[in-house]
Amino acid sequence: MHDNIPPTLLNNYKHRLGAESFHTRIAFENGSLPFPPRAFRRQNLFGPLTRVTIATCRLLLRLSGLSGIGRAQCHAPVIVENTISLPHLPTSFEGFRILHLSDLHIDLAPSFIDSLIPLLQPLQYDLCIMTGDYRNHTYGSCTPSIIGMQNLITHLHQPLLAILGNHDRLCMVEPLEAAGCRVLLNEHFNLTKGADTITFIGVDDPCVVGTHDITHALKHCTNSPIKLLLSHSPAIYPDANDHAIDYIFCGHTHGGQICLPGGYIPVPNDPSPRSLHRGPWEKNNLHGYTSPGTGSCGIAARFNCPPEITIHTLTR
């Protein structure tokens, strides 16, 4: 039994993810898969997941007296409006608003959710999407992050769609779904408004875990005029080009989180081009948006890269 997940649920996840992706994710979560299968190698030596790097950064921030400033910036997400132009958008979805949260790492700083919820409550949107990484650590219990996410979900409007990131585990799926969040495991979700339908596709992490499968996610998907992809990392863009995806929503990069003046990312944690690491982008005629993250990872601090709550508005 994996993470005390009942066999019936494991079979359900196997069917949803696809057999190959399921077995790869289980091996990854159990630590029996060579790490990382498709990851950006440098992130393991220098990146935010390295415990030595995190400890060193914390020490430097304390010695420099910047810890308080970094913590304050980490607790002050900005609200960003982004307009997405889709020429084939059905008329019923004109002006449709999507709340985008990413990389919440909600167990890093317990006080973070208290500063986040008041910012979310007055927002007007038709759908909420979350593009992965709900926990801070990649080891140990998921309970603190599950409790934090269940609390957050009670303050979000439905429908609510989510995908898993490289920090997340399958044991989080059932409690998130029980709280009202639909987790897409290499699956699609058709959203109908009036006589029109658009399709949201959600895949498993393509960068570190390497278990994304757009083909499986589109199984039994009827022709849809608009296909919107949720991917934890923008590194999926080459595969997305092969599936006529209209737009990609992603995260993972944190926009660098601790950046040099001007927002320059000193050590990227994603293999995609730097131009895809923050905000709206275009690559090979494919368009997308990378959230710099609503939360923070490893260190409760941000510099020259504010956390973000994004509202996307669909239009023709």
ABEGO torsion letter per residue (X at the ends): XBGGBBAAAAAAAAAAAEAAAAAAAAAAAAGABBOBAABBAAAAAABAABAAAAAAAAAAAAAAGAAAAAAAAAABBBBBBBBBBBAABBAAABGBBBBBBBGAGAAABAAAAAAAAAAAAABBBABBBBAEGABABABEBAAAAAAAAAAAAAABBOBBBBBBBAABBAAAAAAAAAAGBBBBBGBBBBBBBEABBBBBBBBBBAAAAGABBAAAAABGBBBBABBBBBBABAAAAAAAAAAGBABBBBBGAGGGGBBBBGGBBABBABABBAAAABEBBBBGGBBBBBBAEABBBGBBBBBGBBBBBBBBBBBX
